Amino acid sequence: MKSISHTLITCYLLFTTCYLSAQPFTHADTLRGSNGPGRDWWDVQRYDLAVKFNIADSSINGLMLMEYKQLKKGNIMQIDLQQPLIIDSIEYYYWNKISKPTEKDIYKKTIQKVTDFTRDGNAYFITPPFNGEYQYVQIFYHGKPTIAVKPPWDGGLVEKKDKLGRSWVSIACQGLGSSVWYPCKDYQGDEPDDGASLTITAPDTLISISNGRLTDTTNNHDGTKTWKWEVKAPINNYDLIPYIGKYVHWGETYKGLKGDLSMDYWVLDYNLDKAKKQFEDAKRMMKAFEYWFGPFPFYEDGYKLVDAPYLGMEHQSAIAYGNGYHNGYRLGKDWVDLSNTGWGFKWDFIIVHESGHEWFGNNITTVDIADMWVHEGFTNYAEALFTEYYYGKEAGDDYVVGLRQNIENTEALITPYGVNRDHNTTDIYYKGANMIHMIRQIINDDSLFRKILWGLNKTFYHQTVTTKQVEEYICKESKMDFSKVFDQYLRTIQIPTLEYKIKGKALSFHWTDCIHGFDMPVKINFKGVAKWIKPTEQWQTVETIGSDDFSVDRNFYINTKKVN
């Protein structure tokens, strides 16, 4: 490999140094998390990935063919591939026509092999040989990916034996990044617009599953078999995942809001009978979430549940399932109800939660993981909406209020941007859900609230978004200004306190422990009589029925304090 020019490297390092001067993060953090000069000039159109899994020694050999669109002139291309994986060679294809070529067409073009590339930690920097609207880069690579120790909470290659001693392999890489096992633009804000394919070569005694639909299988007559799966829709990098094991399959057709939806299930052979019973929750989930959020976002690719060698993950159109065929949430050898209300034992947590991400996380994806409350807050609230759909509104309220016991308030829900900073608490789930629940109370119109959930999924269909876009959409459609609510609950760890005092028939109140200008309305009760008030930081007084039997509606996540 040759080094790229000293000038280009100097410019790139100056950019990252300036960025880092204001934040306590490393150069590697910025390379990983920002849309820097090695990324901002090109847009991924498609990934076609072919990987051979050498299970005996935990190594892989791969080929990535990536199509991209040049947005402006660029001198450096950043391709991410985490150590100890190694790029062997890089070849570019240039296509200078209005219509994009077929996969076969690119091989008719002159191949430009690139030797002018260098490595900086987990990022390669390449001097691209062409300028033009659509281009292709083909990357050959190999090595032994990082092994995940506690998947899915830490990422990497997952290698286990099923209970009959047979190999069972997958990947978990959310947060750590898909570059832990394949070369890509490992930036959440750029999904392949035209989808992806994953071709898996593995032992012919096993079945290889991935996202989307199976398009081809080949017996290689050397003890291996190759399976090709294709996704039509844009997909998060970390969602493109292989599953290799002794799988069996069954499927059904669901009559959904956009017509026939294929629902397929791939489980280890000895799990078939109990899976057919437990996976009934998949249809219940689909019915409830199409009601609340609108049509399933990936009819073209179908819906799948796949037995996984870890608890679960929202892999688009191929949900990872590892909850042990039991209602509730698997915690070690036991199952718990995370709300501690009993409602969480009425359904399978992994089926409901991870499938909910098909709408919030996969359909609507945040540009930066700093905004992951959008994925987890809405999906955590989806659990309450599922509960409400089948067991009634009070049950749904019970569930989301019960989740508050898990809130830590040790850091803000939005973490620093541009550095791939993961969250150190689960507050993006439980606090995010309770904030959304409060916004629903303030809107005070469930038809409108449901329309907003539908609208989010329609307006940002198959798109990447920022927190600001989500905030602005909710404010616009509700015709209410929730900016202070968002600032309070997303950007601080303070829970606003409603201080109040009662004297005769006079109730006085104001907000403390809040940002300047915080004026969230809140529903209160006097002897069971509901009333809305709109506190500010200044004391206000209203006339009441003259009773000390005062409480705040339980659906508001605030503190209260009676003062003299």
C-alpha positions in Angstrom: 0.0 0.0 0.0 1.2 3.5 -0.8 0.5 6.5 1.4 -1.9 9.2 0.2 -0.4 12.6 -0.3 1.0 14.4 2.7 -1.1 17.5 1.9 -4.4 15.6 2.0 -3.5 13.8 5.3 -2.5 17.2 6.8 -5.9 18.8 5.8 -7.8 15.8 7.2 -6.0 15.9 10.5 -6.4 19.6 10.9 -10.2 19.1 10.4 -10.4 16.5 13.1 -8.1 18.3 15.5 -10.2 21.5 15.3 -13.3 19.4 16.0 -11.8 17.6 18.9 -10.5 20.7 20.6 -13.9 21.4 22.0 -14.7 17.8 23.1 -12.9 15.1 25.2 -12.9 12.5 22.4 -10.2 10.9 20.3 -9.3 11.3 16.7 -10.6 7.7 16.2 -14.0 8.7 17.7 -14.3 11.5 15.2 -13.3 9.4 12.2 -15.9 6.8 13.3 -18.8 9.2 14.2 -18.6 12.2 11.9 -19.5 12.9 8.3 -16.0 14.2 7.6 -14.1 15.0 4.4 -13.6 11.4 3.7 -17.3 10.8 3.7 -19.3 13.9 2.9 -18.7 14.0 -0.8 -20.2 10.6 -1.7 -23.5 8.8 -1.0 -23.8 5.0 -0.8 -26.3 3.6 -3.2 -26.0 -0.1 -2.7 -23.9 -2.8 -1.0 -23.4 -6.3 -2.5 -21.4 -8.3 0.1 -20.2 -11.9 -0.3 -18.5 -13.5 2.7 -17.2 -17.0 3.3 -17.3 -18.1 7.0 -14.5 -20.4 7.9 -16.0 -21.6 11.2 -13.1 -23.9 12.1 -10.8 -21.0 12.7 -13.2 -18.0 13.1 -12.0 -16.3 10.0 -13.8 -14.8 7.0 -12.9 -14.0 3.4 -15.0 -11.3 1.8 -15.8 -9.2 -1.2 -17.7 -6.0 -1.0 -19.0 -4.3 -4.2 -20.2 -0.9 -3.3 -22.0 1.5 -5.6 -21.9 5.2 -4.7 -23.0 8.5 -6.1 -20.5 11.4 -6.1 -22.1 14.5 -4.6 -19.1 16.9 -5.1 -15.4 16.7 -5.8 -13.6 14.6 -3.3 -9.9 13.7 -2.9 -10.1 11.2 0.0 -12.5 8.3 0.5 -12.8 6.8 4.0 -13.7 3.1 4.1 -14.1 1.7 7.5 -12.9 -1.8 8.4 -12.1 -2.7 12.0 -8.8 -4.3 13.0 -7.7 -7.0 12.8 -9.5 -7.4 9.4 -7.3 -6.4 6.5 -8.1 -5.1 3.0 -6.2 -7.1 0.4 -7.1 -5.1 -2.8 -9.3 -2.3 -4.1 -10.7 -1.9 -7.6 -12.8 0.9 -9.0 -15.3 0.9 -11.8 -16.5 4.1 -13.4 -19.9 4.5 -15.1 -20.6 7.8 -16.8 -24.2 7.3 -18.2 -27.5 8.7 -17.0 -28.9 5.2 -16.3 -27.1 3.1 -13.8 -25.7 -0.2 -15.0 -26.7 -3.7 -14.1 -24.4 -5.8 -11.9 -23.1 -7.6 -15.0 -22.4 -4.3 -16.8 -19.7 -3.1 -14.5 -17.5 -6.1 -15.4 -17.5 -4.8 -19.0 -15.8 -1.6 -17.8 -12.0 -1.2 -17.5 -10.9 -2.1 -13.9 -8.8 0.5 -12.2 -6.8 -1.2 -9.4 -5.9 1.2 -6.6 -2.7 0.9 -4.7 -2.7 4.4 -3.3 -4.4 3.8 0.1 -3.3 3.8 3.7 -4.8 2.9 7.1 -5.4 5.0 10.2 -6.7 2.6 13.0 -10.1 1.3 11.8 -10.3 3.5 8.8 -8.7 3.2 5.4 -8.1 6.3 3.2 -8.2 5.9 -0.6 -7.4 8.3 -3.4 -10.2 7.5 -5.8 -9.1 7.3 -9.5 -12.3 8.7 -11.1 -14.7 11.6 -10.9 -18.2 11.1 -12.1 -21.8 10.6 -10.9 -22.0 6.9 -10.3 -19.0 4.8 -9.4 -18.2 1.3 -8.0 -15.5 0.2 -5.6 -14.8 -3.5 -5.1 -12.9 -4.5 -2.0 -11.4 -7.9 -1.2 -10.6 -8.5 2.5 -10.0 -11.2 5.1 -9.2 -11.8 8.7 -10.6 -12.8 12.0 -13.3 -10.5 13.3 -13.5 -9.4 16.9 -15.4 -12.0 18.9 -18.4 -10.7 20.8 -18.1 -11.6 24.5 -21.6 -10.6 25.7 -23.8 -10.1 22.5 -25.8 -8.2 21.7 -24.5 -5.6 24.2 -21.0 -5.8 22.8 -20.4 -6.5 19.2 -18.6 -8.9 16.9 -18.7 -12.4 15.6 -21.0 -14.7 17.7 -20.0 -18.4 17.6 -21.8 -20.9 19.7 -22.9 -24.5 19.7 -26.6 -25.3 19.8 -27.7 -27.8 22.4 -26.9 -30.7 20.1 -23.3 -29.5 19.6 -23.7 -28.0 16.1 -22.2 -24.7 15.0 -24.4 -21.7 15.4 -23.0 -18.4 14.1 -24.2 -14.8 13.7 -23.0 -11.2 14.1 -24.1 -8.5 16.5 -22.7 -5.0 15.8 -25.1 -2.1 16.8 -23.0 0.6 18.3 -19.7 -1.0 17.6 -20.5 -0.9 13.9 -20.8 -3.1 10.9 -17.2 -2.4 10.0 -16.4 -5.0 12.6 -17.0 -7.6 9.9 -17.3 -5.9 6.5 -15.8 -2.7 4.8 -18.3 0.1 4.4 -19.1 3.7 5.1 -19.8 3.0 8.8 -21.9 6.1 9.4 -25.6 5.8 10.4 -26.6 8.8 8.4 -25.9 7.1 5.0 -27.9 4.0 4.2 -27.7 2.3 0.8 -30.6 3.9 -1.1 -31.0 0.9 -3.4 -30.7 -1.8 -0.8 -28.2 -4.5 -0.4 -27.4 -8.2 -0.8 -25.5 -10.6 1.4 -24.1 -13.8 -0.1 -23.0 -16.3 2.6 -20.8 -19.3 2.0 -20.8 -21.8 5.0 -20.7 -25.5 5.7 -23.4 -27.3 3.6 -24.7 -29.1 6.7 -26.1 -25.7 7.9 -28.6 -23.2 6.6 -27.6 -19.5 6.1 -30.2 -16.8 6.6 -30.1 -13.0 6.1 -32.3 -10.0 5.5 -34.8 -9.7 2.8 -35.6 -12.5 0.4 -33.6 -15.6 -0.8 -32.6 -15.2 -4.4 -30.2 -18.0 -5.0 -28.5 -21.1 -3.5 -25.5 -22.9 -4.9 -24.0 -26.2 -3.8 -20.2 -25.8 -4.2 -19.5 -29.5 -4.0 -16.6 -28.9 -1.6 -18.5 -29.2 1.7 -19.9 -25.7 1.5 -23.1 -24.1 0.2 -23.7 -20.5 -0.8 -26.9 -18.6 0.0 -27.8 -15.2 -1.5 -30.3 -12.9 0.2 -31.4 -9.5 -1.1 -32.9 -6.4 0.5 -34.8 -3.9 -1.7 -35.2 -1.2 0.8 -32.6 1.1 2.4 -31.1 -0.6 5.4 -29.0 0.4 8.4 -25.4 -1.0 8.2 -25.7 -2.7 11.5 -28.9 -4.5 10.4 -27.3 -6.4 7.6 -26.6 -9.7 9.4 -25.9 -13.4 8.7 -27.4 -16.3 10.7 -25.9 -19.7 10.2 -27.3 -22.8 11.9 -29.4 -25.9 11.7 -32.5 -24.0 10.8 -36.0 -25.2 9.6 -38.6 -22.9 8.1 -42.3 -22.2 8.0 -44.2 -19.2 6.9 -47.6 -17.6 6.5 -49.3 -14.7 4.7 -50.6 -11.8 6.7 -53.4 -9.7 5.3 -52.0 -6.3 6.1 -52.7 -2.7 5.4 -50.8 -2.8 2.1 -52.0 -6.3 1.0 -50.3 -9.6 1.5 -47.2 -9.6 3.8 -45.0 -12.7 4.0 -44.1 -13.6 7.6 -41.4 -16.2 7.7 -39.9 -18.0 10.7 -36.5 -19.7 10.8 -35.7 -21.6 14.0 -33.4 -24.4 15.1 -34.9 -27.7 14.2 -35.6 -28.8 17.8 -37.4 -25.5 18.6 -40.0 -25.9 15.8 -43.0 -27.0 17.9 -42.7 -24.4 20.7 -41.8 -21.7 18.1 -45.1 -22.3 16.2 -46.9 -21.6 19.5 -44.8 -18.7 20.7 -44.6 -16.9 17.4 -48.3 -16.3 17.4 -47.3 -13.0 19.0 -45.8 -11.9 15.7 -49.2 -11.6 14.1 -50.6 -9.9 17.2 -47.7 -7.5 17.1 -48.3 -6.8 13.4 -52.0 -6.0 13.9 -51.3 -3.7 16.8 -48.4 -1.8 15.3 -50.1 -1.4 11.9 -52.9 0.2 13.8 -50.7 2.6 15.8 -47.9 3.3 13.3 -49.2 2.6 9.8 -48.3 -0.1 7.3 -45.3 -2.3 8.0 -42.5 -0.4 6.2 -40.9 -3.3 4.4 -43.6 -5.2 2.5 -41.1 -5.7 -0.4 -38.6 -7.5 1.8 -41.1 -9.3 4.1 -41.0 -10.0 7.8 -38.8 -12.7 9.5 -38.1 -13.9 12.9 -34.9 -15.9 13.2 -33.5 -17.9 16.1 -30.3 -16.1 17.3 -27.5 -17.1 19.6 -28.1 -14.0 21.7 -31.1 -12.3 23.2 -32.4 -10.2 20.3 -31.8 -7.4 17.8 -33.9 -5.4 15.4 -32.2 -6.6 12.2 -34.4 -5.2 9.4 -36.7 -7.9 7.9 -34.8 -10.6 9.9 -35.5 -9.9 13.6 -33.1 -11.8 15.9 -35.0 -13.8 18.5 -33.4 -15.3 21.6 -36.0 -15.0 24.4 -36.3 -18.7 25.1 -39.9 -19.1 23.9 -41.3 -17.4 27.0 -43.4 -14.3 27.8 -41.6 -11.4 29.5 -38.0 -10.4 29.1 -35.2 -13.0 29.5 -32.8 -12.0 32.2 -30.2 -14.8 32.6 -32.1 -18.0 33.5 -35.3 -16.1 34.5 -37.9 -13.9 32.8 -39.0 -10.5 34.2 -41.6 -7.9 33.5 -39.6 -4.7 33.1 -42.6 -2.7 34.2 -43.2 -4.8 37.3 -46.9 -4.5 36.7 -47.7 -8.0 35.4 -48.7 -6.7 31.9 -45.2 -7.5 30.6 -45.9 -11.2 31.1 -48.8 -11.2 28.7 -46.5 -11.1 25.6 -43.1 -12.0 24.4 -40.8 -8.9 24.9 -38.3 -9.6 22.1 -41.0 -10.2 19.5 -42.8 -7.0 20.4 -39.9 -4.7 21.1 -37.5 -5.7 18.4 -40.3 -5.8 15.8 -41.4 -2.3 16.9 -38.0 -1.1 15.6 -39.1 -1.9 12.1 -41.0 1.4 12.3 -38.7 3.4 14.7 -35.1 2.5 14.0 -35.3 0.8 10.6 -37.9 2.8 8.8 -37.0 6.0 10.6 -33.3 6.0 11.4 -31.4 8.7 13.2 -28.4 10.3 11.4 -26.3 10.1 14.6 -26.5 7.6 17.4 -26.6 10.6 19.8 -30.3 10.8 18.9 -31.0 7.1 19.5 -33.8 8.1 21.9 -35.9 8.2 18.7 -35.3 4.5 18.1 -35.6 3.4 21.7 -38.0 5.8 23.2 -40.7 5.3 20.6 -40.1 1.5 20.5 -40.3 1.3 24.3 -43.5 3.2 24.2 -44.7 0.8 21.5 -44.7 -1.9 24.2 -47.2 0.2 26.1 -49.3 0.8 23.0 -49.3 -3.0 22.3 -50.5 -3.6 25.8 -53.2 -0.9 25.4 -54.4 -2.4 22.1 -55.1 -5.8 23.6 -55.7 -5.1 27.3 -57.1 -1.6 27.5 -55.9 2.0 28.1 -55.4 1.6 31.8 -53.2 -1.4 31.2 -51.1 0.6 28.8 -50.8 3.4 31.3 -49.9 1.0 34.0 -47.1 -0.4 31.9 -45.4 2.9 30.9 -45.7 4.4 34.4 -44.3 1.2 35.8 -41.2 1.6 33.6 -40.2 4.7 35.5 -38.6 2.6 38.2 -35.8 1.9 35.7 -34.9 5.5 35.0 -31.5 6.6 36.3 -31.2 10.2 35.2 -27.4 10.1 35.2 -26.9 11.6 31.7 -29.0 13.4 29.1 -30.8 11.4 26.5 -28.9 13.2 23.7 -25.2 12.6 23.9 -22.4 14.5 22.0 -22.7 14.4 18.2 -20.2 13.3 15.7 -18.2 10.8 17.8 -20.3 7.7 17.8 -20.9 8.1 21.5 -23.1 5.3 22.8 -25.3 5.8 25.8 -24.3 4.7 29.3 -27.8 4.3 30.6 -31.1 2.8 29.4 -32.9 6.1 29.9 -33.3 6.4 26.1 -35.8 3.6 26.5 -37.8 4.4 29.7 -37.4 8.1 30.0 -37.9 8.5 26.3 -41.1 6.5 26.5 -42.5 8.5 29.4 -41.7 11.8 27.7 -43.7 10.6 24.7 -46.5 9.5 26.9 -46.7 12.9 28.5 -46.8 14.6 25.2 -49.7 12.3 24.3 -51.5 13.5 27.5 -51.0 17.2 26.6 -52.2 16.7 23.1 -55.3 15.2 24.8 -56.6 13.7 21.5 -55.7 10.1 20.9 -56.9 10.2 17.3 -54.5 13.1 16.6 -51.7 11.4 18.5 -52.1 8.3 16.4 -52.2 10.4 13.3 -48.9 11.9 14.3 -47.3 8.4 14.7 -48.6 7.5 11.3 -47.4 10.7 9.9 -43.9 10.3 11.3 -43.6 6.9 9.5 -45.0 8.3 6.3 -43.1 11.6 6.2 -39.8 10.0 7.1 -40.4 6.8 5.2 -37.1 5.0 4.6 -35.1 8.1 5.7 -32.5 9.2 8.2 -33.6 12.0 10.6 -32.4 14.2 13.4 -34.0 14.9 16.7 -34.8 18.4 15.5 -36.9 17.0 12.6 -38.9 14.8 14.9 -39.4 17.6 17.4 -40.5 20.0 14.6 -42.9 17.5 13.1 -44.7 16.8 16.4 -45.0 20.5 17.2 -46.3 21.3 13.7 -48.9 18.5 13.6 -50.1 19.0 17.1 -50.1 22.8 16.8 -48.4 22.9 20.2 -45.0 24.1 21.2 -43.2 21.3 22.9 -39.8 22.8 22.5 -39.3 23.3 26.3 -40.5 19.8 27.0 -38.0 18.4 24.6 -35.2 20.5 26.0 -36.0 19.6 29.6 -36.3 15.8 29.1 -33.9 15.2 26.3 -31.1 17.6 27.1 -31.0 17.7 30.9 -31.2 15.1 33.7 -33.4 17.3 35.8 -37.0 16.2 36.5 -39.1 19.3 36.9 -40.7 19.7 40.3 -44.2 21.2 40.7 -44.1 23.1 44.0 -47.5 23.9 45.4 -49.3 25.2 48.5 -53.0 25.2 49.4 -54.6 27.9 51.6 -58.3 27.7 51.9 -59.6 27.5 48.4 -56.4 28.9 46.9 -54.0 26.6 45.1 -50.6 28.2 44.3 -48.0 26.5 42.2 -44.9 26.9 40.0 -42.1 24.9 38.4 -38.6 24.4 39.9 -35.7 22.2 38.8 -36.4 23.2 35.2 -34.9 25.0 32.3 -35.6 28.7 31.9 -39.0 29.3 30.3 -40.4 25.8 31.1 -44.2 26.0 31.1 -45.5 22.5 30.5 -49.2 22.1 31.3 -50.1 19.4 33.7 -53.3 17.6 34.7 -54.1 17.6 38.4 -56.8 16.1 40.6 -58.7 17.5 43.6 -60.8 14.9 45.2 -61.0 13.0 41.9 -61.9 16.2 39.9 -59.5 16.6 37.0 -58.2 20.1 36.1 -55.5 21.4 33.8 -53.0 24.0 35.0 -50.1 25.6 33.2 -47.4 26.3 35.7 -44.4 28.6 34.9 -41.4 29.4 37.0 -43.4 32.2 38.6 -46.0 31.5 41.3 -49.6 31.4 40.1 -52.8 31.0 42.2 -56.1 29.5 41.1 -59.3 28.9 43.0 -60.1 25.3 43.9 -62.8 23.3 45.8 -60.8 23.8 49.0 -59.3 20.4 49.7 -55.9 19.0 50.6 -56.7 15.9 48.6 -54.4 17.0 45.8 -52.5 14.9 43.3 -50.9 15.1 39.9 -52.2 12.7 37.2 -49.9 9.7 37.2 -49.3 9.9 33.5 -47.0 12.9 34.1 -43.4 12.1 34.9 -42.6 15.0 37.3 -41.8 15.5 40.9 -44.2 17.3 43.3 -43.4 19.1 46.5 -45.8 20.7 49.0 -44.5 23.8 50.6 -45.7 26.1 53.3 
